[in-house]
Amino acid sequence: MKTVGTAGRATRERLLEAAERLFAAQGVNAVSLREIVRESGARNVTALQYHFGDRRSLLRAVLERHHRDVEIARNALLDTYEAEGDADVRALAVILVRPLAAKLAHAGGRAYLRILGELLNRPEPVIDRASLRNPADSLFRWRALTAPLLEEDATRLHRRFVAVRFTMTELARRAQSGPHADDRLFTSHLIDLVAALLLAPLSPQTLRLAAERDRGRTA
């Protein structure tokens, strides 16, 4: 285990802040590690490798700075929801949206939302699949509580993932255009839209095409 002194911790924090800004502004893959080191003001070009190892580990550390807060807030809301015992799709939409929307209040949080939006809207979305199988993870809990309230076919067609991606996309767009004086209306409307998305009925055409797809897979 590395022993990092006060100066080392300060350098690590500057590297994280620089990576956060540049990843959000330019895209995760468009920024060189050398640019991050230069932006951070680190004197030693090997500082980033020392503290993080590689780009993937640096990105994980940037996300983790904010992810902990989101997890704590969402799990607390889920605890209250389960204690109250009411089945309510809009309440679950609130639980999905509000912990992330709180990040709109400061520059680092807005950068985090923009990075999340990019990662989830890639042709192959970057998802922590291990967390989706972890019962302690807030999205695992949210998915489990949401599933019984949806049409079976909607769940099969990944409606919950669509809701998550829509939430991230809209928050990333808001973060990019911010800061705003007041995000309350935006957040409330986003919650309404997520609830509507989760409950939207499937058309006969969609059901027919899904059945055709499934028959093709089993043929």
C-alpha positions as CSV (number, residue, x, y, z in Angstrom):
1,M,0.0,0.0,0.0
2,K,1.3,3.5,-0.9
3,T,1.9,6.0,1.9
4,V,0.8,9.4,0.6
5,G,1.7,12.5,2.6
6,T,-0.1,15.9,2.6
7,A,1.6,17.1,-0.6
8,G,0.8,13.8,-2.3
9,R,-2.9,14.0,-1.3
10,A,-3.0,17.6,-2.6
11,T,-1.5,16.5,-5.9
12,R,-3.9,13.6,-6.2
13,E,-6.9,16.0,-5.6
14,R,-5.6,18.4,-8.3
15,L,-5.3,15.6,-10.8
16,L,-8.8,14.5,-10.1
17,E,-10.2,18.0,-10.4
18,A,-8.3,18.5,-13.7
19,A,-9.4,15.2,-15.1
20,E,-13.0,15.9,-14.1
21,R,-13.0,19.3,-15.9
22,L,-11.3,18.0,-19.1
23,F,-13.3,14.7,-19.3
24,A,-16.5,16.7,-19.1
25,A,-15.5,19.4,-21.5
26,Q,-13.8,17.4,-24.2
27,G,-14.8,13.8,-23.7
28,V,-13.2,10.9,-21.8
29,N,-11.2,9.6,-24.7
30,A,-10.3,12.9,-26.3
31,V,-8.1,14.0,-23.4
32,S,-4.5,12.9,-23.1
33,L,-3.1,12.0,-19.7
34,R,-0.3,14.5,-20.4
35,E,-3.0,17.2,-20.7
36,I,-4.5,16.3,-17.4
37,V,-1.1,16.5,-15.7
38,R,-0.4,19.9,-17.3
39,E,-3.9,21.2,-16.3
40,S,-3.4,20.0,-12.7
41,G,-0.1,21.9,-12.3
42,A,1.7,18.7,-11.2
43,R,5.5,19.1,-11.6
44,N,6.2,15.5,-12.2
45,V,4.7,13.9,-15.3
46,T,4.7,10.5,-13.6
47,A,2.4,11.8,-10.8
48,L,-0.8,10.6,-12.5
49,Q,0.6,7.1,-13.1
50,Y,1.8,7.0,-9.4
51,H,-1.6,7.9,-8.0
52,F,-3.9,6.2,-10.4
53,G,-2.0,3.8,-12.7
54,D,-4.0,4.3,-15.9
55,R,-6.9,6.1,-17.6
56,R,-9.5,3.6,-16.5
57,S,-8.5,3.8,-12.9
58,L,-8.4,7.6,-13.0
59,L,-11.9,7.7,-14.6
60,R,-13.2,5.3,-11.9
61,A,-11.7,7.6,-9.2
62,V,-13.3,10.7,-10.8
63,L,-16.7,9.0,-10.8
64,E,-16.3,7.6,-7.3
65,R,-15.9,11.1,-5.8
66,H,-19.6,11.8,-6.6
67,H,-21.0,8.3,-6.7
68,R,-20.7,7.8,-3.0
69,D,-23.0,10.8,-2.3
70,V,-25.5,9.6,-4.9
71,E,-25.6,6.1,-3.3
72,I,-26.0,7.4,0.2
73,A,-28.9,9.7,-0.8
74,R,-30.7,7.1,-3.0
75,N,-30.4,4.3,-0.5
76,A,-31.8,6.6,2.2
77,L,-34.8,7.4,-0.1
78,L,-35.2,3.7,-0.8
79,D,-35.2,2.9,2.9
80,T,-38.0,5.4,3.4
81,Y,-40.0,4.0,0.4
82,E,-39.7,0.4,1.7
83,A,-40.7,1.5,5.2
84,E,-43.8,3.3,4.0
85,G,-44.9,0.2,1.9
86,D,-46.7,2.1,-0.9
87,A,-46.2,1.0,-4.5
88,D,-45.8,4.2,-6.3
89,V,-44.0,4.7,-9.7
90,R,-43.6,8.4,-9.3
91,A,-42.0,8.0,-5.9
92,L,-39.5,5.6,-7.6
93,A,-38.9,8.1,-10.3
94,V,-38.1,10.7,-7.6
95,I,-35.7,8.2,-6.1
96,L,-33.9,7.7,-9.4
97,V,-33.7,11.4,-10.3
98,R,-33.2,13.5,-7.2
99,P,-29.9,12.2,-5.9
100,L,-28.3,12.8,-9.3
101,A,-30.1,16.2,-9.9
102,A,-28.6,17.4,-6.6
103,K,-25.3,17.4,-8.5
104,L,-26.5,20.3,-10.7
105,A,-25.8,22.7,-7.8
106,H,-22.0,22.8,-8.2
107,A,-19.4,22.7,-11.0
108,G,-17.8,19.4,-10.0
109,G,-21.3,17.8,-9.9
110,R,-22.2,19.1,-13.3
111,A,-18.9,17.7,-14.7
112,Y,-19.8,14.4,-13.2
113,L,-23.2,14.4,-14.8
114,R,-21.7,15.2,-18.2
115,I,-19.3,12.4,-17.9
116,L,-22.0,9.9,-16.9
117,G,-24.1,11.1,-19.9
118,E,-21.3,10.4,-22.3
119,L,-20.5,7.0,-20.8
120,L,-24.2,5.8,-20.9
121,N,-24.8,7.1,-24.5
122,R,-21.9,5.3,-26.2
123,P,-22.7,2.6,-28.7
124,E,-21.6,0.2,-26.0
125,P,-22.7,1.9,-22.8
126,V,-20.2,1.8,-20.0
127,I,-22.0,0.1,-17.1
128,D,-20.8,-1.3,-13.8
129,R,-22.5,-4.6,-14.3
130,A,-21.2,-5.9,-11.0
131,S,-23.1,-3.2,-9.1
132,L,-26.3,-4.2,-10.9
133,R,-25.9,-7.6,-9.2
134,N,-25.1,-6.2,-5.8
135,P,-28.1,-6.1,-3.5
136,A,-26.5,-3.2,-1.5
137,D,-26.3,-1.0,-4.7
138,S,-29.0,1.6,-5.0
139,L,-29.7,0.9,-8.7
140,F,-30.1,-2.9,-7.9
141,R,-32.6,-2.0,-5.2
142,W,-34.4,0.5,-7.4
143,R,-34.7,-2.0,-10.3
144,A,-36.0,-4.7,-8.0
145,L,-38.7,-2.4,-6.5
146,T,-39.7,-1.0,-9.9
147,A,-40.1,-4.3,-11.8
148,P,-43.4,-5.4,-10.2
149,L,-45.0,-2.2,-11.1
150,L,-44.3,-2.5,-14.9
151,E,-45.8,-4.5,-17.6
152,E,-43.9,-7.8,-17.9
153,D,-43.1,-7.0,-21.6
154,A,-41.9,-3.5,-20.6
155,T,-39.4,-5.1,-18.2
156,R,-38.4,-7.6,-20.9
157,L,-37.7,-4.7,-23.3
158,H,-35.4,-3.0,-20.8
159,R,-37.7,-0.2,-19.8
160,R,-35.8,0.4,-16.6
161,F,-32.5,0.8,-18.4
162,V,-34.1,3.2,-20.8
163,A,-35.4,5.3,-17.8
164,V,-31.9,5.4,-16.3
165,R,-30.3,6.4,-19.6
166,F,-33.0,9.1,-20.3
167,T,-32.4,10.5,-16.8
168,M,-28.6,10.6,-17.3
169,T,-29.0,12.2,-20.8
170,E,-31.3,14.9,-19.6
171,L,-29.2,15.7,-16.5
172,A,-26.1,15.8,-18.7
173,R,-27.8,18.2,-21.1
174,R,-28.9,20.4,-18.2
175,A,-25.4,20.3,-16.7
176,Q,-23.8,21.4,-19.9
177,S,-26.1,24.4,-20.3
178,G,-25.7,25.4,-16.6
179,P,-25.3,26.7,-14.0
180,H,-28.9,27.8,-13.7
181,A,-30.4,29.9,-11.0
182,D,-33.1,27.3,-10.1
183,D,-33.3,23.7,-11.2
184,R,-36.5,22.8,-9.3
185,L,-38.9,23.0,-12.3
186,F,-36.5,21.1,-14.5
187,T,-36.1,18.3,-11.9
188,S,-39.8,18.0,-11.2
189,H,-40.6,17.8,-14.9
190,L,-37.9,15.2,-15.4
191,I,-39.4,13.1,-12.6
192,D,-42.8,13.4,-14.4
193,L,-41.3,12.3,-17.7
194,V,-39.5,9.3,-16.1
195,A,-42.6,8.1,-14.4
196,A,-44.5,8.4,-17.7
197,L,-41.8,6.5,-19.5
198,L,-41.9,3.7,-17.0
199,L,-45.7,3.3,-17.2
200,A,-46.1,4.0,-21.0
201,P,-48.3,1.2,-22.5
202,L,-46.8,-1.0,-25.2
203,S,-48.5,-0.8,-28.5
204,P,-49.8,-3.9,-30.3
205,Q,-47.2,-3.2,-33.0
206,T,-44.3,-3.2,-30.5
207,L,-45.6,-6.4,-28.9
208,R,-45.9,-8.1,-32.3
209,L,-42.3,-7.1,-33.3
210,A,-40.9,-8.2,-29.9
211,A,-42.6,-11.6,-30.3
212,E,-41.2,-11.9,-33.8
213,R,-37.7,-11.1,-32.5
214,D,-38.0,-13.6,-29.8
215,R,-39.2,-16.3,-32.2
216,G,-36.2,-15.6,-34.4
217,R,-33.8,-16.0,-31.4
218,T,-35.3,-19.4,-30.6
219,A,-35.6,-20.7,-34.1
